[in-house]
Amino acid sequence: MALNFQLQGDPGTAVAMARYMKDQFPFVGVKTPGRLAQSKALLKASRTASVPELVTWIRDLYARPEREYQYVAIDLAKRNWRRFSLLELLALRPLVTAKAWWDTVDAWRMVYGKAADADPAVKRQLFAAFEASENFWERRIALNLQLMSKAQTDTAMLQQALLRDQATPEFFIQKAIGWALRQYSKNDPQWVQDFIAAHQLSRLAVREGSKYLPR
């Protein structure tokens, strides 16, 4: 079914969308509401497709040049993450660094974050895979893997990711460090305050991470 799936968009919208993404990718020219409406039948069909078939759909869509097809592929993964074993999650991992930019990487983070929060053993193995990567986009996922974990956040894991990249100059890494600290500060502001005080962090990471801390 995915092989026959085609999005319909507006060429003028495609130009604007490509410009917003610094002209790194071509676009069909369909925004999120339209994309979800056009892919509704595909998403519904994905629930009864076999897992191997679903993984094939995701890979095939991801290989298409237009950016919205990567979004549809990730929509399929979001819809079906509960059906994926660790094996399938790791099999999809190469897509994180394929045509990587913040939009798709952060969307994949939601898929992996949900799977991690559902099973501590899966969390440990996903974290180990992403945190050990030489690719900074994968380490961004390691940093933000527990972004929605709240009280279930593994602080040893969080600290390991933070310390691994505290001196990495890459903007998207420093932003991720700030987001991880800021989000966890909603649950344990003292831990975040102590971490910031004890470590030399970038201005960006401190600014983002301190947003909700008491003044």
Secondary structure, DSSP 4 states (H G I P E B T S, - for coil): -GGG------HHHHHHHHHHTTT-S------HHHHHHHTHHHHHHHTTS-HHHHHHHHHHHHTSSSHHHHHHHHHHHHHHGGG--HHHHHHHGGGGGTT--HHHHHHHHHHHHHHHHH-HHHHHHHHHHHHT-SSHHHHHHHHHTTTT-GGG--HHHHHHHHHHHTT---HHHHHHHHHHHHHHHTT-HHHHHHHHHHS---HHHHHHHTTTS--
